[in-house]
Amino acid sequence: MSRLAICIVMALGFLLVVTTIGQAATEYVPGIKIVLEVRTSDGYLRSFQRPGSPPTYWAQDLPVVQGDQVTINPMIATGGAELAEVKIRLDQTQLADRTERPWRVQVNTSDLTAGYHLIEVWAMTKPPGARENSATTTFLVVPQNDPLLRILQPEGTESGPPVSDEERLSSAIRSRHPKVDQEITATSSATVAGPTLFFVSAGPAAKEFFYTLSRDDRVTYTSPRLPVQTHVLLEPQKAEAPGEAPGTLVLTVRVGDGAGQFGPPAWITVHVQVPEAAK
């Protein structure tokens, strides 16, 4: 009689399904997070300044201004599998059907009507054990004379640095802690149980970077431009001391060449644990 065992593990970003019928076979269900980058028609990162708050780059709960360029960046985690195909649709119209990188696509919003628009991303892994998955998100387009913009973008405020999608400025997030670094390599995620140092790995063209921290698709912190050798320290919050509250956040970095051009984003999901002393 053959043995049948099914183990389903929800790891960060992807679903691992291990089925044993006489011998093991592993299937990785792609985990998809749709990250949108919004730039002005001049190529600057769209930023806003809410009343009583510091300036912030565009986030999911903020509007896109007609004429902005929206880059759809599917962040797809597959564990040990390779991606076979990625499809991207906007309002049920296919924008891309790709079998190799880059997966991202750009959308000029000049011709989009005011209102909400739906983005769908579908991905499938390569055999053996090919699996598929999909994800959706929406964004709001408003006309350039929308009254809301007079509140979110007061006269005299400027958007962020120009952005380039040049691969020479691609990067990866790493950690000085071997166990955490292994976790990042395997799952594109990191568990922060104590003070943890992260750094940016990039090519010789990289001179600087900035990073953002996000929770629930909202940017909670945007750093200034930093020298590429700078380390990022994340640690759980203890009592009244500074630190990150327990939960899940996304750490995103973009590397620049020091001349105003920035490459595509690199990101990991960070699980901040409750400090041992607080348990």
N, C-alpha and C positions, 0 to 999 in steps of 0.2 A: 504494500500500500504506500503510495507516495505521500510525503508530508506537505501540508499546505500551511504556510504562515504568512500573514500580512502585517506589516508594520508601517504605520503612517506617522511621520514626524513633521510638525510644523516648525521648520527652521526659518530664520529671518530671510525673507525675500523669496523663498521657494518652498515647495512642498515635496518632501522626499518620500517616495513610496517604494518599499522593498518587498518584493513578492518571492517566496521560495516554494517552488514545486519541483522537488528533487534537487534543483540547483538555484542559485541566487540570480535574480535579475533586478536591476535598479532603474527606477524611472524618476526623472526630475521634472516636476511641474513648474514652468517658469513663474517667477514672482515679478510682477510688473508695477513700477511706480512711474507715473507720468509727471515729469518736471517741465514746467514751462518757463522760458526765458523771454522777457519782453524788452524790446529796445525801441527807442524813438526812431523816426525816419532818418535821423542823423547818425544812427549807430550807437547811441548812448543807452546804457541801461536805464530803463524807466524807473524813476524814483518818485516818492511822494513824501509829503510832510504833513501828517495829521495834526490838528490843533493840540498843543500841549505835549507833543511827542517829537522825538528826534527823527531826522530823515530816515526813510527805509526804502529798500529796493522793492520792486513789484512783488506782491505775494498773491496767493489764490483768492483772497477776499477783496482785492483791489481791482478796479476796472482797467481794461485795455482801451487806449484811445485810438479811434479810427485813424489808420495810417501807420500805426506801430507795426513792427516786425515781431511776430511770435515764433520762437523756435520751440518745436516739440521734441523734447529729449526723453525717449523711453529708457528708463533705468531698469534693466532686466537682469535678475539674478537667476542662475540656472544650476548652482551647485557644481557637480562634476560633469555636467552635460554641455554640449555646444549648441548654439542657436542655429536653426536651419532656415527660418523665415520669419520676417516681421512685416506686418501690414499696419498702416496708419490711415485712419479715415477722419474726415471733418464733416460733420453734419451729414453722415451717410455717404459722402463722396470720398472715394479712395484717393489718398495723396501719394502713397508709396507702397510698394511691394518689393521688399529687399531680401537678399540672401547673404549679404555681407555688410560690414560697417562702411560708412556711418549709418546708424539707424535713424538719426534725427532728421527732421525736415523743417523748412521755414515756411511761414504763412504771412503774406502781406494782407493786413486787415483793411486796406483802403476800400475794397469792394464788399466787405462783410457788412451786413445790416446791423443796426444797433440791437442789442439784446444778447441773450445767452447762446453759446455755441458749444456743441458736443464733440469731444475728441475721443476716439476709440483706438486702442492699440491691441493687436492680436499677435501672439508669438508662439512658435512651435520649436521644440528641441529636435536634435538629430537622432536617428535610430542608433543603437537599439534602445528600446524603451522610450520612443518619442511620445511626448505629451504636449498639449496645448493649453493656453490660458489667455484671458483678455482682461482689460481694465478700461475704465472710462473716467473722464473728468470734464468739467465745463469751465468756460471763462466768459466774462461779461464785456461786451464792446459798447463804448459810449461815444457819441459824437464829440468833436473837438470843442464845441461850445457848450458842452453839458455843464450845468451849474455846479455839479458835484466837484468838478475839477478846480473850481475857484477856491474850494476848501482844501482839497488834497494837494494841489499844486499852486501855492500862492505865487504871485508875480515875483520874479527875481530869484527863485530857486532853480537849481540846475539838477540834471540827472547825473548818473554815475559815469564811470569811465567807458570809453569805446570798447566794444567787444569784437573779437575775431574768432573764427572757428578753426584757426590754423592748427593742424595736428602737431606742429613743432612745439606748441605750447600745451600739449596734453600732459596730464599729471595723474598721480595716484596718491592716496592717503595711506600712510604707514604708521607704525607705532614703535617706540623704543622698547616696549615690553614684549619679549618674544612670544608669550602665550597670546597676547592680544593681536600681535602682528599675524600670527598663524590663523587666528579667527577671521581677521580681515581678508586674508588671501583666500580662505576657504568659503566664506559666506557673505563677504561685503558688509560685515557687521562687526561691532566691538562691544564687549561687556566692560563697563566701567564700575569697578567695585571699590576703587581707591584712586589716589592721584595717578593719572595716566597721561603720558606724553605722546602726542601725535606729531608727525612731520609730513612735509610734502616731498614726494619723489618726482623729479622732472628732469628734462634735458638741459643742455648747456644754455639754451636761449632764455630759460626762466631766471628772472631777476627778483620778482616780487610775487605776492599773492594776497588775496583777501578771502575770508571765509565767512559763512553764515551758519547760524544754528536755527533750526526750525522744529516746531512742534505742531502737530495737527494741521500741516500744510500752511502754517503761518510763521514767517520769519520773526524770531524773537531777538536776534542779535546779528549785526553786520559789523565786521571788524574794519579798521582802516587798512590801507595797503601796508603790507609787512615785508621785510626782506625774506627771501626764499629760505634762508637758513633758520628762520624763527620756528620754534616749537609751540604747539597749542596744548595747553594743560587743561584737562577736564577732570573733575572729581565730584563725587557726591556731596550734596549739601549737608553740613553738620550743624545742628542747632541754628544759631544766628550767623554762622560763618558763611562766607561766599561759597558758591558751588552750584551744581546742577541738581534740580529736584528729581526724585526718582521717576522713572518712566522712560519713554522712547523719544529720541530726537534724531534729526538728520543733520550731519555735519557735511557741508558742501564747500569745496575750494575751487578757485579759479586762479590760474597762474598767468602772470603778465611778463612782458619782455622789458619793462622799465621805460618803454617809449609810448605807453598808452594802449597797447594791444593786449587782449586777454584771450586765452584759449577756452576750450569747452570745459564744462564742470566735471569735477570728480566728486563722488559722494559715498558716504557709508552711513548705515543706521547704527546709532549708539544706544545701548540699553544701560541706563544708569540705575544701579542697584541701591537699595537702602543700606546705609552704613551699618556695619556690624554693631556698633555701639548703640544704634537707635532701635535695634530689633528687640 
